[in-house]
Amino acid sequence: MTPPLDIFRDEPNGSVVWLGTVSDLETAKVKVNEMAAAKLGNNFVFSQKTGNKPRITPDGADGV
């Protein structure tokens, strides 16, 4: 089983807010795109397995 990916939102004061967990990168892309469309701030994904923060942009590209 692949460890989950957590989705966070950056706050203006420098803190982050946890928004939820998804099981795979494709689902993370969908969620980040939904939040970007709703203008819910700058969101990022964190991999519990690797500690990486794959960059997912609203256009669907990723930096994995």
Backbone as ProteinMPNN parsed JSONL, in Angstrom:
{"seq_chain_A": "MTPPLDIFRDEPNGSVVWLGTVSDLETAKVKVNEMAAAKLGNNFVFSQKTGNKPRITPDGADGV", "coords_chain_A": {"N_chain_A": [[0.84, -1.186, 0.0], [0.518, 2.22, -0.802], [1.747, 4.91, 1.043], [-0.273, 7.597, 2.305], [-0.967, 10.859, 0.848], [-0.775, 14.058, 2.113], [-2.717, 17.031, 2.037], [-2.204, 20.451, 2.16], [-2.788, 23.931, 3.041], [-1.193, 27.005, 2.541], [-1.023, 29.648, 4.853], [-1.483, 33.218, 5.21], [-0.059, 34.159, 7.452], [2.117, 32.532, 7.661], [1.72, 30.016, 8.714], [0.364, 26.673, 8.259], [-2.523, 24.908, 7.051], [-4.041, 21.845, 7.502], [-5.741, 20.037, 5.057], [-6.664, 17.586, 4.294], [-6.353, 14.063, 3.433], [-5.205, 12.066, 0.774], [-5.087, 9.129, -1.309], [-3.419, 8.81, -3.508], [-1.332, 10.262, -6.125], [-2.743, 11.138, -8.39], [-5.362, 11.609, -7.435], [-4.713, 13.612, -5.649], [-3.965, 15.634, -7.441], [-6.455, 16.226, -8.61], [-7.893, 17.218, -6.369], [-6.3, 19.454, -5.596], [-6.558, 21.011, -7.897], [-9.33, 21.503, -7.812], [-9.476, 23.09, -5.5], [-7.893, 25.235, -6.296], [-9.447, 26.272, -8.348], [-11.565, 27.206, -6.866], [-10.326, 29.202, -5.617], [-8.957, 28.883, -3.144], [-6.569, 29.539, -1.855], [-2.949, 28.995, -1.639], [-1.989, 25.826, -2.204], [-0.458, 22.736, -1.166], [1.054, 19.484, -1.512], [2.052, 16.841, 0.612], [4.202, 14.15, 0.932], [3.947, 11.395, 2.962], [5.565, 9.202, 2.888], [8.037, 9.848, 1.605], [8.662, 12.414, 2.446], [8.709, 14.431, 0.704], [7.468, 17.315, -1.078], [5.59, 17.264, -3.555], [5.163, 19.435, -6.262], [2.185, 20.637, -7.459], [0.542, 22.09, -10.023], [-2.183, 24.294, -10.971], [-2.735, 23.81, -13.661], [-2.424, 21.156, -14.036], [0.083, 20.082, -14.313], [2.934, 18.528, -12.788], [5.58, 18.361, -10.373], [6.884, 16.033, -9.773]], "CA_chain_A": [[0.0, 0.0, 0.0], [1.239, 3.479, -0.864], [1.361, 5.836, 2.106], [-1.1, 8.688, 1.798], [-0.464, 12.208, 0.611], [-1.542, 15.076, 2.833], [-2.879, 18.297, 1.335], [-2.167, 21.592, 3.074], [-2.911, 25.277, 2.488], [-0.368, 28.025, 3.18], [-1.747, 30.789, 5.399], [-0.712, 34.462, 5.107], [0.798, 34.369, 8.618], [3.219, 31.573, 7.615], [1.31, 28.689, 9.175], [-0.316, 25.849, 7.265], [-3.758, 24.257, 7.49], [-4.228, 20.529, 6.893], [-7.034, 19.979, 4.381], [-7.118, 16.213, 4.125], [-5.426, 13.05, 2.952], [-5.635, 11.292, -0.393], [-4.297, 7.906, -1.397], [-2.499, 8.764, -4.638], [-1.008, 11.547, -6.739], [-3.811, 11.551, -9.311], [-6.431, 12.188, -6.617], [-4.176, 14.873, -5.133], [-4.058, 16.611, -8.535], [-7.862, 16.623, -8.732], [-8.24, 18.041, -5.206], [-5.591, 20.74, -5.679], [-7.196, 21.773, -8.975], [-10.63, 21.969, -7.311], [-9.238, 24.187, -4.56], [-7.39, 26.37, -7.061], [-10.592, 26.839, -9.061], [-12.371, 27.902, -5.861], [-9.441, 30.237, -5.067], [-8.799, 28.596, -1.719], [-5.2, 29.753, -1.41], [-1.831, 28.239, -2.179], [-2.053, 24.49, -1.619], [0.628, 21.839, -1.518], [0.904, 18.083, -1.126], [3.201, 16.321, 1.347], [4.266, 12.689, 0.938], [4.364, 10.816, 4.241], [6.596, 8.185, 2.639], [9.336, 10.4, 1.236], [8.888, 13.732, 3.013], [8.714, 15.394, -0.395], [6.287, 18.129, -1.368], [5.469, 17.386, -5.006], [4.455, 20.645, -6.671], [1.093, 20.4, -8.407], [0.023, 23.384, -10.459], [-3.579, 24.193, -11.406], [-2.859, 23.336, -15.047], [-2.308, 19.698, -14.038], [1.482, 19.648, -14.343], [3.468, 18.28, -11.453], [7.034, 18.359, -10.283], [7.282, 14.782, -9.112]], "C_chain_A": [[0.882, 1.246, 0.0], [0.795, 4.376, 0.284], [0.617, 7.035, 1.528], [-0.329, 9.982, 1.589], [-1.367, 13.17, 1.36], [-1.589, 16.347, 2.001], [-2.978, 19.403, 2.376], [-2.402, 22.887, 2.31], [-1.989, 26.189, 3.274], [-1.255, 29.167, 3.644], [-0.874, 32.046, 5.31], [0.253, 34.691, 6.275], [1.966, 33.374, 8.685], [2.879, 30.189, 8.118], [0.664, 27.928, 8.018], [-1.549, 25.217, 7.887], [-3.864, 22.93, 6.746], [-5.635, 20.456, 6.328], [-7.542, 18.562, 4.17], [-6.015, 15.319, 3.591], [-6.034, 12.345, 1.756], [-4.67, 10.129, -0.563], [-3.28, 7.895, -2.532], [-2.344, 10.145, -5.275], [-2.11, 12.035, -7.681], [-4.969, 12.195, -8.553], [-5.983, 13.521, -6.039], [-4.281, 15.966, -6.19], [-5.485, 17.13, -8.673], [-8.24, 17.574, -7.594], [-7.585, 19.417, -5.262], [-6.211, 21.61, -6.776], [-8.561, 22.303, -8.555], [-10.451, 23.166, -6.384], [-8.722, 25.431, -5.282], [-8.533, 27.059, -7.803], [-11.485, 27.634, -8.114], [-11.575, 29.019, -5.175], [-9.278, 30.098, -3.55], [-7.344, 28.668, -1.268], [-4.181, 28.889, -2.107], [-1.781, 26.894, -1.46], [-0.843, 23.675, -2.027], [0.352, 20.455, -0.95], [2.191, 17.655, -0.429], [3.13, 14.806, 1.366], [4.76, 12.194, 2.286], [5.49, 9.808, 4.062], [7.971, 8.812, 2.436], [9.671, 11.719, 1.922], [8.916, 14.816, 1.964], [7.4, 16.149, -0.477], [6.177, 18.256, -2.879], [4.639, 18.613, -5.362], [3.421, 20.277, -7.722], [0.519, 21.751, -8.753], [-1.407, 23.214, -10.968], [-3.758, 23.698, -12.834], [-2.667, 21.831, -15.17], [-0.887, 19.186, -14.118], [1.925, 19.341, -12.924], [4.973, 18.226, -11.512], [7.551, 17.127, -9.594], [8.457, 14.189, -9.827]], "O_chain_A": [[1.877, 1.31, 0.722], [-0.403, 4.582, 0.481], [0.859, 7.433, 0.389], [0.786, 10.167, 2.078], [-2.59, 13.097, 1.246], [-0.613, 16.698, 1.337], [-3.734, 19.303, 3.342], [-2.239, 22.941, 1.091], [-1.982, 26.171, 4.505], [-2.141, 29.606, 2.911], [0.353, 31.942, 5.334], [1.279, 35.35, 6.102], [2.72, 33.373, 9.658], [3.68, 29.268, 7.962], [0.449, 28.479, 6.939], [-1.613, 25.016, 9.1], [-3.787, 22.889, 5.518], [-6.606, 20.769, 7.016], [-8.725, 18.361, 3.897], [-4.896, 15.763, 3.335], [-7.231, 12.062, 1.73], [-3.564, 10.147, -0.022], [-2.37, 7.065, -2.533], [-3.115, 11.066, -5.002], [-2.372, 13.236, -7.752], [-5.5, 13.218, -8.986], [-6.776, 14.458, -5.948], [-4.644, 17.099, -5.875], [-5.7, 18.331, -8.835], [-8.843, 18.62, -7.835], [-8.238, 20.429, -5.006], [-6.367, 22.817, -6.593], [-8.919, 23.429, -8.901], [-11.193, 24.144, -6.477], [-9.075, 26.553, -4.919], [-8.58, 28.287, -7.876], [-12.093, 28.626, -8.518], [-12.078, 29.692, -4.276], [-9.437, 31.056, -2.793], [-6.938, 27.92, -0.378], [-4.496, 28.15, -3.04], [-1.556, 26.836, -0.251], [-0.269, 23.887, -3.095], [-0.463, 20.278, -0.044], [3.284, 18.056, -0.827], [2.117, 14.234, 1.768], [5.865, 12.533, 2.708], [6.279, 9.584, 4.979], [8.955, 8.364, 3.024], [10.838, 12.107, 1.977], [9.121, 15.988, 2.28], [6.362, 15.682, -0.007], [6.624, 19.255, -3.442], [3.547, 18.809, -4.83], [3.746, 19.679, -8.747], [0.058, 22.48, -7.874], [-1.8, 22.113, -11.354], [-4.834, 23.212, -13.183], [-2.738, 21.282, -16.27], [-0.659, 17.982, -14.005], [1.344, 19.849, -11.965], [5.563, 18.063, -12.58], [8.564, 17.183, -8.896], [8.951, 13.133, -9.432]]}, "name": "protein", "num_of_chains": 1, "seq": "MTPPLDIFRDEPNGSVVWLGTVSDLETAKVKVNEMAAAKLGNNFVFSQKTGNKPRITPDGADGV"}
